[in-house]
Amino acid sequence: TATRTLFAGGYYKNAIEFVTVASTGNSTDFGDLTLPRLSCSSCNDTVRAVWSGGQGPGHSTVNIMDYVSISTTGNALDFGDIGLAKTVIGACSSKTRGFVQHSNNPASPVGVFETFTIRTLGNATEFGDTLSFQMVYGGASNATRGIFAGGYLGNNIQFITMSTTGTAQDFGDLINRGYNQTAATSSTRACFCFYNDYTNTPAPATLKLNVIQSVQFVTTGDAVDFGDLAYITSDDTQSPQGGSNEHGGLS
C-alpha cells in the first residue's frame, strides 16, 4: 500500500514481514503464510495482498493462493487456487485485479497469464499467453499496463493491457539478459534489478549482475541504464523480492 510493503516466504519459510515505507529500520513480523514456500508471487490493492503458487516442502509446486489485510497483522487465509501447481515469478496488479504468470503444462511450451479480482475470493482464470516459452520475471505495473522482463537466457520485455485479455505484446529488450530479477515502480517508470545469468565460458557458472534498468510505461522500447545496486549477495539467490508504494494496485 502507500504506507507498508510486505514480504512473504523464502526457502521453505512461511514468515510474512513488513516495513513502513516512510521510515527506515528493520522489518517487523506480520504473520505466516498457510504453507511454507518460495517463488510465490505477490499482488495487491489498497486493502489486500495476495500470494500465489510457489514451491512448498520437498520441492513440490503448489497452486494455493493466500491473502491478508495489509493494514492489520496476522496469518494469511486461503483465497483460492491458480490453474496449475507452479512457481510464479512474474506478477503485477491493477486497482482491481491481480495478474500472475507461470509456465504451462508439459504439452505446451508457452507460459500463461492468469487473473483474479483481489477483493473477492476464488480461483484465478486464464488471461492470455506469454510471447515465449520462458518463465518471465520482474512484474511491474501502472494503472493500465503490466510489464514483464527477461527470462532464462532471455532479454525480452513484454506487456499486457490489464483491462483486456489476450496474448502479451512485445515492448523492447533489456540491456542485459537475465532471470530472477525483481521490479519496483513509480506511476510512470518501472525499474528491474538483481539479475542472474548463466554462462558456459570459461566454465559453467551463474553470473550475478548489479545493474538497474528502467523503462517508461507509456512508451515501448529498450530499457536504459538507471544505475547499480549498492550491494549484491554472493549466495545463490532463488527469488529476490522488491516493492514500492506506487503502482497499478494503488489509487
C-alpha positions in Angstrom: 0.0 0.0 0.0 1.1 3.6 0.3 2.3 3.0 3.8 3.5 -0.6 4.1 5.5 -3.1 2.0 5.1 -6.8 2.8 7.5 -9.7 2.1 6.5 -13.3 2.4 8.0 -16.8 2.2 11.6 -17.8 1.3 13.5 -21.0 1.2 10.7 -23.1 2.6 9.7 -20.5 5.1 6.3 -19.2 5.9 7.0 -15.9 7.5 5.4 -12.6 6.4 7.2 -9.4 7.3 6.6 -5.8 6.7 8.3 -2.4 6.6 6.8 1.0 6.9 7.8 2.8 3.7 8.2 6.3 5.1 10.6 5.2 7.8 13.9 3.2 7.9 14.6 0.3 10.2 14.3 -3.5 10.4 11.3 -5.4 9.2 8.5 -6.4 11.6 6.7 -9.7 11.9 3.3 -9.7 10.3 2.2 -13.4 10.5 2.6 -16.6 8.5 1.6 -18.0 5.1 -0.7 -21.0 5.1 2.2 -23.1 3.8 6.0 -22.5 3.8 7.2 -21.9 0.2 9.5 -19.9 -2.1 9.0 -18.4 -5.5 5.4 -17.3 -4.9 4.0 -14.1 -6.5 2.6 -11.0 -4.8 -0.3 -8.8 -5.9 -2.2 -6.2 -4.0 -4.7 -3.3 -4.0 -5.0 -0.7 -1.2 -6.6 -3.3 1.2 -5.4 -6.8 0.4 -2.1 -8.6 -0.5 -2.4 -12.0 -2.3 0.4 -14.6 -2.8 0.1 -17.3 -5.5 1.8 -20.5 -6.3 5.4 -21.4 -5.3 7.5 -24.3 -4.2 6.5 -26.0 -0.9 8.2 -28.6 1.2 10.0 -31.3 -0.7 10.4 -29.0 -3.8 6.8 -29.7 -4.7 5.0 -26.9 -6.6 1.7 -25.7 -5.2 -1.4 -23.9 -6.6 -2.6 -22.3 -3.5 -3.4 -18.5 -3.1 -3.1 -16.8 0.3 -4.3 -13.3 1.3 -4.0 -10.8 4.2 -5.4 -7.4 5.0 -2.4 -5.1 4.7 -3.4 -2.6 7.5 -3.6 -5.3 10.1 -1.2 -8.1 11.2 -2.0 -11.8 11.4 -1.8 -15.1 9.5 -2.8 -15.4 5.8 -6.1 -17.0 4.8 -7.0 -19.2 1.8 -8.0 -17.2 -1.3 -8.4 -19.8 -3.9 -6.2 -21.6 -6.5 -4.2 -20.8 -9.6 -4.8 -23.1 -12.6 -1.7 -25.2 -12.2 0.7 -26.0 -9.3 3.7 -23.8 -10.4 6.3 -21.4 -9.2 5.1 -17.9 -10.0 7.8 -15.3 -10.5 6.2 -12.6 -12.6 3.1 -10.8 -11.1 1.5 -7.3 -11.1 -1.7 -5.6 -10.1 -4.3 -3.1 -11.4 -6.6 -1.3 -9.0 -9.0 -4.2 -9.0 -7.2 -7.3 -10.4 -4.0 -9.3 -9.8 -2.1 -10.9 -12.7 0.3 -13.8 -12.3 2.4 -15.7 -14.9 3.7 -19.3 -14.9 4.8 -21.9 -17.4 2.0 -24.0 -19.0 1.6 -27.8 -18.8 4.2 -30.0 -20.3 2.3 -30.3 -23.6 2.8 -26.6 -24.3 6.0 -24.5 -24.2 4.1 -21.2 -23.8 3.6 -19.6 -20.5 0.2 -18.3 -19.4 -1.1 -15.3 -17.5 -3.9 -15.7 -15.0 -6.0 -13.1 -13.3 -8.3 -12.7 -10.3 -10.2 -10.0 -8.6 -8.4 -9.0 -5.4 -11.4 -8.0 -3.3 -13.2 -11.3 -3.9 -12.3 -14.9 -3.1 -12.0 -17.6 -5.7 -9.8 -19.3 -8.3 -7.7 -17.5 -10.9 -8.8 -17.6 -14.6 -6.7 -17.5 -17.7 -5.9 -14.1 -19.2 -3.7 -15.0 -22.2 -0.2 -16.3 -23.2 3.3 -15.0 -22.9 5.4 -14.4 -26.0 7.8 -17.2 -25.4 8.3 -20.5 -23.5 10.5 -18.7 -21.0 9.4 -18.1 -17.4 9.2 -14.3 -17.3 10.2 -12.2 -14.3 10.1 -8.7 -12.8 6.4 -7.9 -13.0 5.6 -4.2 -12.8 2.5 -2.1 -13.4 1.0 1.3 -13.6 -2.8 1.9 -13.8 -3.1 0.4 -17.3 -0.1 -1.8 -18.3 1.7 -4.7 -16.8 5.3 -5.2 -17.9 7.4 -8.4 -17.5 11.1 -8.6 -18.3 13.8 -11.2 -19.0 13.8 -14.9 -18.5 16.3 -17.8 -18.6 18.9 -16.7 -21.3 16.4 -14.1 -22.5 16.2 -10.3 -22.6 12.7 -9.7 -23.9 10.4 -7.2 -22.3 6.7 -7.8 -22.9 3.5 -6.1 -21.7 -0.2 -6.7 -21.2 -3.1 -4.2 -21.1 -4.7 -5.1 -17.8 -8.2 -4.0 -18.7 -8.4 -6.6 -21.5 -7.5 -10.2 -22.0 -5.1 -11.7 -24.6 -1.5 -12.5 -25.5 1.3 -10.3 -24.3 2.9 -7.8 -26.8 6.5 -7.0 -27.4 7.8 -3.9 -25.5 11.5 -4.0 -26.2 14.7 -5.6 -24.8 16.7 -5.4 -21.7 20.3 -4.2 -21.8 21.4 -7.4 -20.1 19.6 -10.6 -20.3 18.8 -12.3 -17.1 16.4 -14.1 -14.7 15.4 -13.9 -11.1 15.2 -10.1 -11.3 12.7 -8.1 -9.3 10.9 -4.9 -10.0 9.9 -1.6 -8.4 7.8 1.1 -9.9 6.6 4.7 -9.8 3.4 5.7 -11.7 5.5 6.4 -14.8 8.6 4.2 -14.7 9.5 0.5 -14.0 12.9 -0.5 -12.7 14.3 -4.0 -12.9 17.3 -5.2 -10.9 19.1 -8.1 -9.3 19.9 -10.3 -12.3 21.2 -13.8 -12.6 22.7 -15.0 -15.9 24.3 -18.3 -16.9 27.5 -18.8 -18.9 29.5 -21.7 -20.2 32.7 -19.6 -20.7 35.3 -20.3 -19.4 33.3 -22.8 -17.3 29.7 -23.3 -16.4 28.7 -20.6 -13.9 25.9 -18.4 -12.7 26.7 -14.7 -13.1 25.2 -12.1 -10.7 24.6 -8.6 -12.2 24.1 -5.5 -10.1 22.8 -3.4 -12.9 19.4 -1.5 -12.6 17.5 -0.9 -15.8 14.3 1.1 -16.4 11.6 1.7 -18.9 8.7 4.2 -19.3 5.3 2.7 -19.1 3.6 4.9 -21.7 6.1 4.1 -24.5 7.6 0.9 -25.9 11.3 0.5 -26.5 14.5 -0.9 -25.0 15.5 -0.5 -21.4 18.0 2.2 -20.4 20.6 2.2 -17.6 19.4 3.5 -14.3 22.4 2.8 -12.0 23.8 0.0 -10.0 22.8 -1.8 -6.8 24.9 -0.9 -3.8 25.1 -4.5 -2.7 24.6 -7.9 -4.3 24.7 -11.2 -2.4 27.2 -13.9 -3.2 24.6 -16.5 -2.3 22.5 -18.5 -4.8 19.5 -16.2 -4.6 16.4 -18.0 -5.8 13.7 -15.4 -5.8 14.6 -11.8 -4.8 11.7 -9.5 -3.8 11.1 -5.9 -4.3 8.3 -3.4 -3.7 7.2 0.2 -3.9 4.5 2.5 -2.6 3.1 3.4 -6.1 1.9 1.0 -8.8 -1.3 -0.1 -10.5 -2.7 -1.7 -7.4 -2.8 1.7 -5.6 -5.2 4.5 -6.1 
